[in-house]
Amino acid sequence: MTDYQTIMVNGKIACVWDGRTAHCKKCNTAIGWGITTNNKRMPFDLVQLDPTKPRYEAHWANCPNRDDFRRVEKPKQSEGLHDR
């Protein structure tokens, strides 16, 4: 049975974490994956910011390769070849 805990990421984003860990595909840092209240996945570094509280920092704040994960916005349908 998995024990879920509520953690804070960046001091203000509440996430649920099941305690499992992974490694960043780009920098190989140990990370955890939390689920936000909006049902979005959030990677965070496993170094606890405050030893008395479950507070962590988002991994994208420290990953040297964070730009590799950014999503490229798709052009709006009104932009592009159809406007010529």
PyMOL Python script that loads the backbone (N, CA, C, O; Angstrom):
from pymol import cmd

cmd.read_pdbstr("""\
ATOM      1  N   MET A   1       0.842  -1.177   0.000  1.00  0.00           N
ATOM      2  CA  MET A   1       0.000   0.000   0.000  1.00  0.00           C
ATOM      3  C   MET A   1       0.886   1.239   0.000  1.00  0.00           C
ATOM      4  O   MET A   1       1.876   1.297   0.729  1.00  0.00           O
ATOM      5  N   THR A   2       0.542   2.206  -0.797  1.00  0.00           N
ATOM      6  CA  THR A   2       1.324   3.426  -0.922  1.00  0.00           C
ATOM      7  C   THR A   2       0.817   4.461   0.070  1.00  0.00           C
ATOM      8  O   THR A   2      -0.387   4.673   0.212  1.00  0.00           O
ATOM      9  N   ASP A   3       1.767   5.106   0.759  1.00  0.00           N
ATOM     10  CA  ASP A   3       1.410   6.187   1.672  1.00  0.00           C
ATOM     11  C   ASP A   3       1.553   7.504   0.938  1.00  0.00           C
ATOM     12  O   ASP A   3       2.639   7.846   0.469  1.00  0.00           O
ATOM     13  N   TYR A   4       0.472   8.236   0.840  1.00  0.00           N
ATOM     14  CA  TYR A   4       0.482   9.532   0.174  1.00  0.00           C
ATOM     15  C   TYR A   4       0.681  10.611   1.221  1.00  0.00           C
ATOM     16  O   TYR A   4       0.171  10.514   2.337  1.00  0.00           O
ATOM     17  N   GLN A   5       1.428  11.641   0.847  1.00  0.00           N
ATOM     18  CA  GLN A   5       1.597  12.771   1.745  1.00  0.00           C
ATOM     19  C   GLN A   5       1.433  14.060   0.965  1.00  0.00           C
ATOM     20  O   GLN A   5       1.730  14.125  -0.228  1.00  0.00           O
ATOM     21  N   THR A   6       0.958  15.080   1.654  1.00  0.00           N
ATOM     22  CA  THR A   6       0.827  16.393   1.041  1.00  0.00           C
ATOM     23  C   THR A   6       2.099  17.162   1.306  1.00  0.00           C
ATOM     24  O   THR A   6       2.556  17.248   2.446  1.00  0.00           O
ATOM     25  N   ILE A   7       2.673  17.721   0.254  1.00  0.00           N
ATOM     26  CA  ILE A   7       3.904  18.493   0.371  1.00  0.00           C
ATOM     27  C   ILE A   7       3.675  19.871  -0.238  1.00  0.00           C
ATOM     28  O   ILE A   7       2.701  20.091  -0.957  1.00  0.00           O
ATOM     29  N   MET A   8       4.576  20.786   0.057  1.00  0.00           N
ATOM     30  CA  MET A   8       4.536  22.114  -0.543  1.00  0.00           C
ATOM     31  C   MET A   8       5.753  22.255  -1.451  1.00  0.00           C
ATOM     32  O   MET A   8       6.874  21.933  -1.058  1.00  0.00           O
ATOM     33  N   VAL A   9       5.520  22.738  -2.667  1.00  0.00           N
ATOM     34  CA  VAL A   9       6.602  22.972  -3.617  1.00  0.00           C
ATOM     35  C   VAL A   9       6.697  24.482  -3.817  1.00  0.00           C
ATOM     36  O   VAL A   9       5.695  25.151  -4.071  1.00  0.00           O
ATOM     37  N   ASN A  10       7.906  25.004  -3.699  1.00  0.00           N
ATOM     38  CA  ASN A  10       8.162  26.444  -3.796  1.00  0.00           C
ATOM     39  C   ASN A  10       7.387  27.240  -2.745  1.00  0.00           C
ATOM     40  O   ASN A  10       7.126  28.429  -2.926  1.00  0.00           O
ATOM     41  N   GLY A  11       7.026  26.585  -1.660  1.00  0.00           N
ATOM     42  CA  GLY A  11       6.371  27.260  -0.555  1.00  0.00           C
ATOM     43  C   GLY A  11       4.919  27.617  -0.763  1.00  0.00           C
ATOM     44  O   GLY A  11       4.284  28.141   0.152  1.00  0.00           O
ATOM     45  N   LYS A  12       4.363  27.349  -1.951  1.00  0.00           N
ATOM     46  CA  LYS A  12       2.981  27.751  -2.180  1.00  0.00           C
ATOM     47  C   LYS A  12       2.146  26.793  -3.012  1.00  0.00           C
ATOM     48  O   LYS A  12       0.933  26.977  -3.112  1.00  0.00           O
ATOM     49  N   ILE A  13       2.751  25.781  -3.607  1.00  0.00           N
ATOM     50  CA  ILE A  13       2.008  24.854  -4.459  1.00  0.00           C
ATOM     51  C   ILE A  13       1.837  23.533  -3.703  1.00  0.00           C
ATOM     52  O   ILE A  13       2.803  22.802  -3.480  1.00  0.00           O
ATOM     53  N   ALA A  14       0.613  23.244  -3.319  1.00  0.00           N
ATOM     54  CA  ALA A  14       0.336  21.993  -2.616  1.00  0.00           C
ATOM     55  C   ALA A  14       0.304  20.845  -3.614  1.00  0.00           C
ATOM     56  O   ALA A  14      -0.342  20.932  -4.659  1.00  0.00           O
ATOM     57  N   CYS A  15       1.008  19.770  -3.280  1.00  0.00           N
ATOM     58  CA  CYS A  15       1.044  18.583  -4.134  1.00  0.00           C
ATOM     59  C   CYS A  15       0.845  17.348  -3.277  1.00  0.00           C
ATOM     60  O   CYS A  15       1.143  17.348  -2.082  1.00  0.00           O
ATOM     61  N   VAL A  16       0.340  16.303  -3.899  1.00  0.00           N
ATOM     62  CA  VAL A  16       0.265  14.998  -3.261  1.00  0.00           C
ATOM     63  C   VAL A  16       1.390  14.159  -3.844  1.00  0.00           C
ATOM     64  O   VAL A  16       1.563  14.097  -5.062  1.00  0.00           O
ATOM     65  N   TRP A  17       2.153  13.518  -2.971  1.00  0.00           N
ATOM     66  CA  TRP A  17       3.289  12.701  -3.402  1.00  0.00           C
ATOM     67  C   TRP A  17       3.157  11.315  -2.795  1.00  0.00           C
ATOM     68  O   TRP A  17       2.847  11.171  -1.612  1.00  0.00           O
ATOM     69  N   ASP A  18       3.393  10.293  -3.613  1.00  0.00           N
ATOM     70  CA  ASP A  18       3.268   8.918  -3.127  1.00  0.00           C
ATOM     71  C   ASP A  18       4.587   8.352  -2.602  1.00  0.00           C
ATOM     72  O   ASP A  18       4.651   7.181  -2.228  1.00  0.00           O
ATOM     73  N   GLY A  19       5.632   9.166  -2.571  1.00  0.00           N
ATOM     74  CA  GLY A  19       6.910   8.732  -1.996  1.00  0.00           C
ATOM     75  C   GLY A  19       7.863   8.085  -2.984  1.00  0.00           C
ATOM     76  O   GLY A  19       9.022   7.838  -2.652  1.00  0.00           O
ATOM     77  N   ARG A  20       7.392   7.807  -4.200  1.00  0.00           N
ATOM     78  CA  ARG A  20       8.287   7.199  -5.190  1.00  0.00           C
ATOM     79  C   ARG A  20       9.234   8.251  -5.749  1.00  0.00           C
ATOM     80  O   ARG A  20       8.911   9.438  -5.793  1.00  0.00           O
ATOM     81  N   THR A  21      10.395   7.801  -6.170  1.00  0.00           N
ATOM     82  CA  THR A  21      11.389   8.705  -6.734  1.00  0.00           C
ATOM     83  C   THR A  21      11.730   8.293  -8.161  1.00  0.00           C
ATOM     84  O   THR A  21      11.437   7.179  -8.597  1.00  0.00           O
ATOM     85  N   ALA A  22      12.359   9.226  -8.876  1.00  0.00           N
ATOM     86  CA  ALA A  22      12.786   8.986 -10.255  1.00  0.00           C
ATOM     87  C   ALA A  22      14.051   9.813 -10.467  1.00  0.00           C
ATOM     88  O   ALA A  22      14.574  10.409  -9.526  1.00  0.00           O
ATOM     89  N   HIS A  23      14.531   9.844 -11.688  1.00  0.00           N
ATOM     90  CA  HIS A  23      15.675  10.682 -12.042  1.00  0.00           C
ATOM     91  C   HIS A  23      15.318  11.509 -13.270  1.00  0.00           C
ATOM     92  O   HIS A  23      14.658  11.024 -14.189  1.00  0.00           O
ATOM     93  N   CYS A  24      15.763  12.767 -13.273  1.00  0.00           N
ATOM     94  CA  CYS A  24      15.544  13.646 -14.412  1.00  0.00           C
ATOM     95  C   CYS A  24      16.195  13.027 -15.644  1.00  0.00           C
ATOM     96  O   CYS A  24      17.336  12.569 -15.579  1.00  0.00           O
ATOM     97  N   LYS A  25      15.482  13.010 -16.755  1.00  0.00           N
ATOM     98  CA  LYS A  25      16.009  12.421 -17.992  1.00  0.00           C
ATOM     99  C   LYS A  25      17.185  13.198 -18.564  1.00  0.00           C
ATOM    100  O   LYS A  25      17.984  12.644 -19.319  1.00  0.00           O
ATOM    101  N   LYS A  26      17.298  14.475 -18.213  1.00  0.00           N
ATOM    102  CA  LYS A  26      18.357  15.317 -18.775  1.00  0.00           C
ATOM    103  C   LYS A  26      19.568  15.461 -17.862  1.00  0.00           C
ATOM    104  O   LYS A  26      20.702  15.370 -18.334  1.00  0.00           O
ATOM    105  N   CYS A  27      19.355  15.683 -16.558  1.00  0.00           N
ATOM    106  CA  CYS A  27      20.501  15.949 -15.665  1.00  0.00           C
ATOM    107  C   CYS A  27      20.741  14.830 -14.655  1.00  0.00           C
ATOM    108  O   CYS A  27      21.719  14.875 -13.908  1.00  0.00           O
ATOM    109  N   ASN A  28      19.870  13.836 -14.621  1.00  0.00           N
ATOM    110  CA  ASN A  28      20.000  12.652 -13.779  1.00  0.00           C
ATOM    111  C   ASN A  28      19.885  12.937 -12.277  1.00  0.00           C
ATOM    112  O   ASN A  28      20.297  12.110 -11.465  1.00  0.00           O
ATOM    113  N   THR A  29      19.339  14.081 -11.902  1.00  0.00           N
ATOM    114  CA  THR A  29      19.120  14.399 -10.488  1.00  0.00           C
ATOM    115  C   THR A  29      17.938  13.596  -9.966  1.00  0.00           C
ATOM    116  O   THR A  29      16.962  13.386 -10.686  1.00  0.00           O
ATOM    117  N   ALA A  30      18.020  13.146  -8.720  1.00  0.00           N
ATOM    118  CA  ALA A  30      16.907  12.439  -8.097  1.00  0.00           C
ATOM    119  C   ALA A  30      15.753  13.415  -7.868  1.00  0.00           C
ATOM    120  O   ALA A  30      15.942  14.489  -7.296  1.00  0.00           O
ATOM    121  N   ILE A  31      14.560  13.034  -8.318  1.00  0.00           N
ATOM    122  CA  ILE A  31      13.381  13.889  -8.193  1.00  0.00           C
ATOM    123  C   ILE A  31      12.195  13.066  -7.717  1.00  0.00           C
ATOM    124  O   ILE A  31      12.209  11.836  -7.768  1.00  0.00           O
ATOM    125  N   GLY A  32      11.178  13.766  -7.258  1.00  0.00           N
ATOM    126  CA  GLY A  32       9.882  13.169  -6.974  1.00  0.00           C
ATOM    127  C   GLY A  32       8.870  13.831  -7.888  1.00  0.00           C
ATOM    128  O   GLY A  32       9.116  14.919  -8.410  1.00  0.00           O
ATOM    129  N   TRP A  33       7.742  13.184  -8.082  1.00  0.00           N
ATOM    130  CA  TRP A  33       6.670  13.750  -8.899  1.00  0.00           C
ATOM    131  C   TRP A  33       5.459  13.939  -8.013  1.00  0.00           C
ATOM    132  O   TRP A  33       4.930  12.980  -7.450  1.00  0.00           O
ATOM    133  N   GLY A  34       5.017  15.197  -7.891  1.00  0.00           N
ATOM    134  CA  GLY A  34       3.813  15.499  -7.142  1.00  0.00           C
ATOM    135  C   GLY A  34       2.666  15.764  -8.097  1.00  0.00           C
ATOM    136  O   GLY A  34       2.880  16.076  -9.269  1.00  0.00           O
ATOM    137  N   ILE A  35       1.445  15.637  -7.591  1.00  0.00           N
ATOM    138  CA  ILE A  35       0.245  15.960  -8.350  1.00  0.00           C
ATOM    139  C   ILE A  35      -0.382  17.185  -7.684  1.00  0.00           C
ATOM    140  O   ILE A  35      -0.713  17.152  -6.498  1.00  0.00           O
ATOM    141  N   THR A  36      -0.542  18.263  -8.450  1.00  0.00           N
ATOM    142  CA  THR A  36      -1.090  19.504  -7.904  1.00  0.00           C
ATOM    143  C   THR A  36      -2.608  19.393  -7.748  1.00  0.00           C
ATOM    144  O   THR A  36      -3.222  18.416  -8.177  1.00  0.00           O
ATOM    145  N   THR A  37      -3.194  20.409  -7.130  1.00  0.00           N
ATOM    146  CA  THR A  37      -4.647  20.425  -6.970  1.00  0.00           C
ATOM    147  C   THR A  37      -5.360  20.563  -8.317  1.00  0.00           C
ATOM    148  O   THR A  37      -6.553  20.277  -8.419  1.00  0.00           O
ATOM    149  N   ASN A  38      -4.630  21.002  -9.357  1.00  0.00           N
ATOM    150  CA  ASN A  38      -5.190  21.089 -10.713  1.00  0.00           C
ATOM    151  C   ASN A  38      -4.937  19.822 -11.515  1.00  0.00           C
ATOM    152  O   ASN A  38      -5.142  19.803 -12.729  1.00  0.00           O
ATOM    153  N   ASN A  39      -4.493  18.763 -10.844  1.00  0.00           N
ATOM    154  CA  ASN A  39      -4.202  17.471 -11.480  1.00  0.00           C
ATOM    155  C   ASN A  39      -3.055  17.545 -12.479  1.00  0.00           C
ATOM    156  O   ASN A  39      -3.041  16.795 -13.455  1.00  0.00           O
ATOM    157  N   LYS A  40      -2.102  18.430 -12.252  1.00  0.00           N
ATOM    158  CA  LYS A  40      -0.917  18.543 -13.107  1.00  0.00           C
ATOM    159  C   LYS A  40       0.257  17.900 -12.377  1.00  0.00           C
ATOM    160  O   LYS A  40       0.370  17.995 -11.155  1.00  0.00           O
ATOM    161  N   ARG A  41       1.123  17.249 -13.138  1.00  0.00           N
ATOM    162  CA  ARG A  41       2.322  16.633 -12.554  1.00  0.00           C
ATOM    163  C   ARG A  41       3.406  17.691 -12.373  1.00  0.00           C
ATOM    164  O   ARG A  41       3.640  18.502 -13.269  1.00  0.00           O
ATOM    165  N   MET A  42       4.070  17.683 -11.213  1.00  0.00           N
ATOM    166  CA  MET A  42       5.119  18.659 -10.939  1.00  0.00           C
ATOM    167  C   MET A  42       6.354  17.932 -10.408  1.00  0.00           C
ATOM    168  O   MET A  42       6.285  17.267  -9.374  1.00  0.00           O
ATOM    169  N   PRO A  43       7.496  18.057 -11.117  1.00  0.00           N
ATOM    170  CA  PRO A  43       8.726  17.458 -10.614  1.00  0.00           C
ATOM    171  C   PRO A  43       9.339  18.363  -9.547  1.00  0.00           C
ATOM    172  O   PRO A  43       9.303  19.588  -9.662  1.00  0.00           O
ATOM    173  N   PHE A  44       9.899  17.747  -8.513  1.00  0.00           N
ATOM    174  CA  PHE A  44      10.555  18.530  -7.475  1.00  0.00           C
ATOM    175  C   PHE A  44      11.825  17.819  -7.019  1.00  0.00           C
ATOM    176  O   PHE A  44      11.927  16.593  -7.071  1.00  0.00           O
ATOM    177  N   ASP A  45      12.792  18.622  -6.571  1.00  0.00           N
ATOM    178  CA  ASP A  45      14.042  18.068  -6.050  1.00  0.00           C
ATOM    179  C   ASP A  45      13.768  17.414  -4.705  1.00  0.00           C
ATOM    180  O   ASP A  45      12.928  17.887  -3.939  1.00  0.00           O
ATOM    181  N   LEU A  46      14.471  16.336  -4.419  1.00  0.00           N
ATOM    182  CA  LEU A  46      14.232  15.593  -3.188  1.00  0.00           C
ATOM    183  C   LEU A  46      14.926  16.192  -1.966  1.00  0.00           C
ATOM    184  O   LEU A  46      14.813  15.647  -0.868  1.00  0.00           O
ATOM    185  N   VAL A  47      15.630  17.287  -2.138  1.00  0.00           N
ATOM    186  CA  VAL A  47      16.258  17.957  -0.996  1.00  0.00           C
ATOM    187  C   VAL A  47      15.183  18.781  -0.305  1.00  0.00           C
ATOM    188  O   VAL A  47      14.603  19.692  -0.895  1.00  0.00           O
ATOM    189  N   GLN A  48      14.929  18.449   0.951  1.00  0.00           N
ATOM    190  CA  GLN A  48      13.893  19.142   1.706  1.00  0.00           C
ATOM    191  C   GLN A  48      14.414  20.502   2.160  1.00  0.00           C
ATOM    192  O   GLN A  48      15.491  20.586   2.750  1.00  0.00           O
ATOM    193  N   LEU A  49      13.659  21.572   1.889  1.00  0.00           N
ATOM    194  CA  LEU A  49      14.085  22.927   2.228  1.00  0.00           C
ATOM    195  C   LEU A  49      14.022  23.192   3.725  1.00  0.00           C
ATOM    196  O   LEU A  49      14.830  23.954   4.256  1.00  0.00           O
ATOM    197  N   ASP A  50      13.073  22.573   4.402  1.00  0.00           N
ATOM    198  CA  ASP A  50      12.876  22.779   5.832  1.00  0.00           C
ATOM    199  C   ASP A  50      12.761  21.402   6.479  1.00  0.00           C
ATOM    200  O   ASP A  50      11.824  20.662   6.177  1.00  0.00           O
ATOM    201  N   PRO A  51      13.696  21.040   7.365  1.00  0.00           N
ATOM    202  CA  PRO A  51      13.655  19.692   7.940  1.00  0.00           C
ATOM    203  C   PRO A  51      12.435  19.421   8.814  1.00  0.00           C
ATOM    204  O   PRO A  51      12.132  18.264   9.107  1.00  0.00           O
ATOM    205  N   THR A  52      11.727  20.479   9.238  1.00  0.00           N
ATOM    206  CA  THR A  52      10.561  20.284  10.096  1.00  0.00           C
ATOM    207  C   THR A  52       9.250  20.245   9.317  1.00  0.00           C
ATOM    208  O   THR A  52       8.215  19.864   9.865  1.00  0.00           O
ATOM    209  N   LYS A  53       9.286  20.639   8.034  1.00  0.00           N
ATOM    210  CA  LYS A  53       8.070  20.665   7.209  1.00  0.00           C
ATOM    211  C   LYS A  53       8.361  20.048   5.847  1.00  0.00           C
ATOM    212  O   LYS A  53       9.484  20.135   5.350  1.00  0.00           O
ATOM    213  N   PRO A  54       7.348  19.423   5.240  1.00  0.00           N
ATOM    214  CA  PRO A  54       7.557  18.831   3.910  1.00  0.00           C
ATOM    215  C   PRO A  54       7.540  19.903   2.806  1.00  0.00           C
ATOM    216  O   PRO A  54       6.568  20.028   2.061  1.00  0.00           O
ATOM    217  N   ARG A  55       8.642  20.677   2.717  1.00  0.00           N
ATOM    218  CA  ARG A  55       8.745  21.740   1.714  1.00  0.00           C
ATOM    219  C   ARG A  55       9.892  21.421   0.767  1.00  0.00           C
ATOM    220  O   ARG A  55      10.999  21.099   1.199  1.00  0.00           O
ATOM    221  N   TYR A  56       9.614  21.514  -0.532  1.00  0.00           N
ATOM    222  CA  TYR A  56      10.593  21.178  -1.554  1.00  0.00           C
ATOM    223  C   TYR A  56      10.634  22.284  -2.603  1.00  0.00           C
ATOM    224  O   TYR A  56       9.787  23.178  -2.607  1.00  0.00           O
ATOM    225  N   GLU A  57      11.630  22.217  -3.495  1.00  0.00           N
ATOM    226  CA  GLU A  57      11.745  23.186  -4.576  1.00  0.00           C
ATOM    227  C   GLU A  57      11.473  22.491  -5.905  1.00  0.00           C
ATOM    228  O   GLU A  57      11.900  21.358  -6.123  1.00  0.00           O
ATOM    229  N   ALA A  58      10.759  23.182  -6.788  1.00  0.00           N
ATOM    230  CA  ALA A  58      10.462  22.621  -8.105  1.00  0.00           C
ATOM    231  C   ALA A  58      11.772  22.322  -8.835  1.00  0.00           C
ATOM    232  O   ALA A  58      12.707  23.122  -8.794  1.00  0.00           O
ATOM    233  N   HIS A  59      11.837  21.179  -9.495  1.00  0.00           N
ATOM    234  CA  HIS A  59      13.081  20.795 -10.165  1.00  0.00           C
ATOM    235  C   HIS A  59      13.430  21.740 -11.298  1.00  0.00           C
ATOM    236  O   HIS A  59      14.610  21.979 -11.554  1.00  0.00           O
ATOM    237  N   TRP A  60      12.438  22.282 -11.979  1.00  0.00           N
ATOM    238  CA  TRP A  60      12.734  23.182 -13.093  1.00  0.00           C
ATOM    239  C   TRP A  60      13.443  24.451 -12.634  1.00  0.00           C
ATOM    240  O   TRP A  60      14.008  25.162 -13.465  1.00  0.00           O
ATOM    241  N   ALA A  61      13.432  24.756 -11.347  1.00  0.00           N
ATOM    242  CA  ALA A  61      14.153  25.930 -10.838  1.00  0.00           C
ATOM    243  C   ALA A  61      15.663  25.696 -10.826  1.00  0.00           C
ATOM    244  O   ALA A  61      16.438  26.652 -10.843  1.00  0.00           O
ATOM    245  N   ASN A  62      16.083  24.430 -10.795  1.00  0.00           N
ATOM    246  CA  ASN A  62      17.504  24.093 -10.679  1.00  0.00           C
ATOM    247  C   ASN A  62      18.076  23.300 -11.843  1.00  0.00           C
ATOM    248  O   ASN A  62      19.296  23.234 -11.991  1.00  0.00           O
ATOM    249  N   CYS A  63      17.246  22.707 -12.660  1.00  0.00           N
ATOM    250  CA  CYS A  63      17.733  21.839 -13.738  1.00  0.00           C
ATOM    251  C   CYS A  63      18.470  22.672 -14.791  1.00  0.00           C
ATOM    252  O   CYS A  63      17.907  23.631 -15.318  1.00  0.00           O
ATOM    253  N   PRO A  64      19.715  22.321 -15.102  1.00  0.00           N
ATOM    254  CA  PRO A  64      20.452  23.071 -16.115  1.00  0.00           C
ATOM    255  C   PRO A  64      19.868  22.894 -17.521  1.00  0.00           C
ATOM    256  O   PRO A  64      20.191  23.658 -18.430  1.00  0.00           O
ATOM    257  N   ASN A  65      19.024  21.904 -17.692  1.00  0.00           N
ATOM    258  CA  ASN A  65      18.428  21.620 -19.001  1.00  0.00           C
ATOM    259  C   ASN A  65      16.936  21.926 -19.037  1.00  0.00           C
ATOM    260  O   ASN A  65      16.218  21.364 -19.864  1.00  0.00           O
ATOM    261  N   ARG A  66      16.459  22.791 -18.170  1.00  0.00           N
ATOM    262  CA  ARG A  66      15.019  23.055 -18.059  1.00  0.00           C
ATOM    263  C   ARG A  66      14.389  23.530 -19.363  1.00  0.00           C
ATOM    264  O   ARG A  66      13.226  23.228 -19.629  1.00  0.00           O
ATOM    265  N   ASP A  67      15.136  24.267 -20.180  1.00  0.00           N
ATOM    266  CA  ASP A  67      14.570  24.762 -21.442  1.00  0.00           C
ATOM    267  C   ASP A  67      14.251  23.639 -22.423  1.00  0.00           C
ATOM    268  O   ASP A  67      13.411  23.806 -23.307  1.00  0.00           O
ATOM    269  N   ASP A  68      14.920  22.489 -22.269  1.00  0.00           N
ATOM    270  CA  ASP A  68      14.647  21.349 -23.146  1.00  0.00           C
ATOM    271  C   ASP A  68      13.244  20.772 -22.925  1.00  0.00           C
ATOM    272  O   ASP A  68      12.720  20.064 -23.785  1.00  0.00           O
ATOM    273  N   PHE A  69      12.642  21.076 -21.774  1.00  0.00           N
ATOM    274  CA  PHE A  69      11.330  20.524 -21.451  1.00  0.00           C
ATOM    275  C   PHE A  69      10.191  21.481 -21.755  1.00  0.00           C
ATOM    276  O   PHE A  69       9.026  21.093 -21.662  1.00  0.00           O
ATOM    277  N   ARG A  70      10.493  22.705 -22.111  1.00  0.00           N
ATOM    278  CA  ARG A  70       9.427  23.685 -22.359  1.00  0.00           C
ATOM    279  C   ARG A  70       8.634  23.290 -23.593  1.00  0.00           C
ATOM    280  O   ARG A  70       9.191  22.863 -24.605  1.00  0.00           O
ATOM    281  N   ARG A  71       7.349  23.439 -23.488  1.00  0.00           N
ATOM    282  CA  ARG A  71       6.476  23.127 -24.619  1.00  0.00           C
ATOM    283  C   ARG A  71       6.465  24.292 -25.590  1.00  0.00           C
ATOM    284  O   ARG A  71       6.399  25.452 -25.183  1.00  0.00           O
ATOM    285  N   VAL A  72       6.529  23.983 -26.857  1.00  0.00           N
ATOM    286  CA  VAL A  72       6.471  25.014 -27.890  1.00  0.00           C
ATOM    287  C   VAL A  72       5.001  25.233 -28.219  1.00  0.00           C
ATOM    288  O   VAL A  72       4.266  24.287 -28.500  1.00  0.00           O
ATOM    289  N   GLU A  73       4.587  26.488 -28.180  1.00  0.00           N
ATOM    290  CA  GLU A  73       3.191  26.776 -28.506  1.00  0.00           C
ATOM    291  C   GLU A  73       2.933  26.526 -29.981  1.00  0.00           C
ATOM    292  O   GLU A  73       3.728  26.902 -30.842  1.00  0.00           O
ATOM    293  N   LYS A  74       1.822  25.894 -30.250  1.00  0.00           N
ATOM    294  CA  LYS A  74       1.423  25.662 -31.634  1.00  0.00           C
ATOM    295  C   LYS A  74       0.846  26.960 -32.178  1.00  0.00           C
ATOM    296  O   LYS A  74       0.145  27.669 -31.456  1.00  0.00           O
ATOM    297  N   PRO A  75       1.126  27.286 -33.444  1.00  0.00           N
ATOM    298  CA  PRO A  75       0.543  28.511 -34.005  1.00  0.00           C
ATOM    299  C   PRO A  75      -0.981  28.406 -34.058  1.00  0.00           C
ATOM    300  O   PRO A  75      -1.536  27.326 -34.263  1.00  0.00           O
ATOM    301  N   LYS A  76      -1.634  29.528 -33.871  1.00  0.00           N
ATOM    302  CA  LYS A  76      -3.093  29.540 -33.965  1.00  0.00           C
ATOM    303  C   LYS A  76      -3.487  29.228 -35.386  1.00  0.00           C
ATOM    304  O   LYS A  76      -2.735  29.501 -36.321  1.00  0.00           O
ATOM    305  N   GLN A  77      -4.662  28.656 -35.553  1.00  0.00           N
ATOM    306  CA  GLN A  77      -5.085  28.233 -36.875  1.00  0.00           C
ATOM    307  C   GLN A  77      -5.213  29.408 -37.840  1.00  0.00           C
ATOM    308  O   GLN A  77      -5.102  29.230 -39.053  1.00  0.00           O
ATOM    309  N   SER A  78      -5.446  30.603 -37.310  1.00  0.00           N
ATOM    310  CA  SER A  78      -5.573  31.770 -38.188  1.00  0.00           C
ATOM    311  C   SER A  78      -4.211  32.252 -38.684  1.00  0.00           C
ATOM    312  O   SER A  78      -4.144  33.056 -39.613  1.00  0.00           O
ATOM    313  N   GLU A  79      -3.126  31.771 -38.075  1.00  0.00           N
ATOM    314  CA  GLU A  79      -1.785  32.160 -38.506  1.00  0.00           C
ATOM    315  C   GLU A  79      -1.247  31.105 -39.457  1.00  0.00           C
ATOM    316  O   GLU A  79      -1.676  29.952 -39.411  1.00  0.00           O
ATOM    317  N   GLY A  80      -0.334  31.476 -40.298  1.00  0.00           N
ATOM    318  CA  GLY A  80       0.315  30.482 -41.131  1.00  0.00           C
ATOM    319  C   GLY A  80      -0.043  30.630 -42.603  1.00  0.00           C
ATOM    320  O   GLY A  80      -0.306  31.734 -43.080  1.00  0.00           O
ATOM    321  N   LEU A  81      -0.052  29.514 -43.316  1.00  0.00           N
ATOM    322  CA  LEU A  81      -0.209  29.515 -44.763  1.00  0.00           C
ATOM    323  C   LEU A  81      -1.584  29.966 -45.232  1.00  0.00           C
ATOM    324  O   LEU A  81      -1.716  30.474 -46.346  1.00  0.00           O
ATOM    325  N   HIS A  82      -2.593  29.793 -44.418  1.00  0.00           N
ATOM    326  CA  HIS A  82      -3.947  30.111 -44.852  1.00  0.00           C
ATOM    327  C   HIS A  82      -4.192  31.614 -44.987  1.00  0.00           C
ATOM    328  O   HIS A  82      -5.176  32.026 -45.601  1.00  0.00           O
ATOM    329  N   ASP A  83      -3.307  32.431 -44.420  1.00  0.00           N
ATOM    330  CA  ASP A  83      -3.500  33.880 -44.458  1.00  0.00           C
ATOM    331  C   ASP A  83      -2.945  34.521 -45.720  1.00  0.00           C
ATOM    332  O   ASP A  83      -3.094  35.730 -45.895  1.00  0.00           O
ATOM    333  N   ARG A  84      -2.326  33.778 -46.587  1.00  0.00           N
ATOM    334  CA  ARG A  84      -1.687  34.356 -47.781  1.00  0.00           C
ATOM    335  C   ARG A  84      -2.656  34.599 -48.882  1.00  0.00           C
ATOM    336  O   ARG A  84      -2.271  35.081 -49.947  1.00  0.00           O
TER     337      ARG A  84
END
""", "prot")
cmd.dss("prot")
cmd.show_as("cartoon", "prot")
cmd.util.cbc("prot")
cmd.orient("prot")
